[in-house]
Each structure stands twice: as C-alpha cells, then as structure tokens.
Amino acid sequence: MHPDYKDVGKITTRTIEECSELIKALCKAERFGWFTWHPDDVTKTFNIEKTYQELLDVKETVQELLEYLIRIKLKQTWALCKSCRKSVPTNWEKCPYCRKEKA
C-alpha cells in the first residue's frame, strides 16, 4: 500500500481494494508461477514477493477494520432478544437472528 493513500477513503473500501489486490497477486502466481515476474517489471520482483506484500497490506487493513468495527459496537447499546437470547442492538426493530419483533 502506498503510504500517501493509506488513509484515503473509508476503511471498508480500502479493505475491499486490498483484498482484490491480494486475489490478483495470488491468481498471477498460481497461473505463471511463484518464482517468475511480469516481463514489463523492471525490478523483476518474484510473484511470491508481490503476493507476500499484498498479504501484509490485507493484514494491516483488516486490523484497522476490526478496530473500526469494535468502536462501532462499543457505541451501540445491546440487549438480549427475548426469543432467541442473542445479543441484539436495542434500536433494531427485529432480531437479526430469529427475525421476531422486539418484545
């Protein structure tokens, strides 16, 4: 990930983008081999190294996404659904697990 763009856009969008870059790197390595490189690559970086770098980028953005989701979850008020006994946000009309109306 280029440092200039590390914080550009929403974390969800950045995670999707990094995952797609990892998928692309994995596909190229699987198709052309781990220890080959693109003919136009002046640095002649092996596919395994590019895949490894993309994997590190995904790891970093997934960690950011987890932290973001935890912050959202902590801001939410939770209660147990009276039907299925699972934890549900109090401002939801229906339980997402059993689909029953809040009692």
C-alpha positions, 0 to 999 in steps of 0.5 A, spaced: 500 500 500 502 506 498 503 510 504 500 517 501 493 513 500 493 509 506 488 513 509 484 515 503 477 513 503 473 509 508 476 503 511 471 498 508 473 500 501 480 500 502 479 493 505 475 491 499 481 494 494 486 490 498 483 484 498 482 484 490 489 486 490 491 480 494 486 475 489 490 478 483 497 477 486 495 470 488 491 468 481 498 471 477 502 466 481 498 460 481 497 461 473 505 463 471 508 461 477 511 463 484 518 464 482 517 468 475 515 476 474 511 480 469 516 481 463 514 489 463 517 489 471 523 492 471 525 490 478 523 483 476 520 482 483 518 474 484 510 473 484 511 470 491 514 477 493 508 481 490 503 476 493 507 476 500 506 484 500 499 484 498 498 479 504 501 484 509 497 490 506 490 485 507 493 484 514 494 491 516 487 493 513 483 488 516 486 490 523 484 497 522 477 494 520 476 490 526 478 496 530 473 500 526 468 495 527 469 494 535 468 502 536 462 501 532 459 496 537 462 499 543 457 505 541 451 501 540 447 499 546 445 491 546 440 487 549 438 480 549 432 478 544 427 475 548 426 469 543 432 467 541 437 470 547 442 473 542 445 479 543 441 484 539 442 492 538 436 495 542 434 500 536 433 494 531 426 493 530 427 485 529 432 480 531 437 479 526 437 472 528 430 469 529 427 475 525 421 476 531 419 483 533 422 486 539 418 484 545 
